[in-house]
Each structure stands twice: as C-alpha cells, then as structure tokens.
C-alpha cells in the first residue's frame, strides 16, 4: 500500500517537474528499502529513466 502511494506521488512529481518532491520521495523510498528490502528506489529510478526517454 505504501509502495503504491509513493510510486503515485513520484509519478506526479515527475509530471510536474518537482525535483524537490522527487528527492524527498527517493529519500523516503531509501528508508523504506532499508527496513523492508523492497527495491522501491530502483523502481522509482526506472520510472524516472523511462520518463526521460519519452520526453
């Protein structure tokens, strides 16, 4: 549930070019990964790369 919410918020930050929001969400994801080992940071970074390729 938290992962889905963070991904949705990260996509919104990407669409609105909110670099501060992106950095904040990556930091939250890194903390989440540290405690849960979910690979969320890698998922967010992949979304960011895919967005850059589409632009």
N, C-alpha and C positions, 0 to 999 in steps of 0.2 A: 504493500500500500504506500509506504513512504517512498519507495523507489519510483513508483508511477508518478507520484506528486512531484518529486524532484525532476524527473525527466520532463514532465509537462511544463514546469516552471523554467527549466533550462531552455526548452524549445521557444518559449515566449521571450526569454532574454535574447536568444539568437535572432529571432524575427525582429525585435525592436532595437537591435544593436546595442544592448545594455551590457557593456563589458564589465561593469562593476557587479551587476547581478550574476553574470556568468562566473566571475571569480568567486563570489560568495557561495554560489551553488556548488562549484567544484570543491571548495573547502569543506562544505557540509558533506558532500559525497565522499571525500577522502576520509573524513572522520567516521562516517558510516562504514566504509570499506574496512577501516582499521579494526572496527569492532565486530563486523559481520562477514568480512571476506567476500563481498558480493560482486566485485568487479564493476561497480557503478561508475567510477571515474572513467574507466575505459569506454563504457557505453556512452557517456556524455561527450568524451573527446571524439568518438567516432561520429556522433551526431554533428559536432562542430565541423569536422572534416568534410562530411557529406554536404553540409550547408555551404561550405566554401566552394566545393566543386560545382554546385548547382548555380552559384552566382555568376 
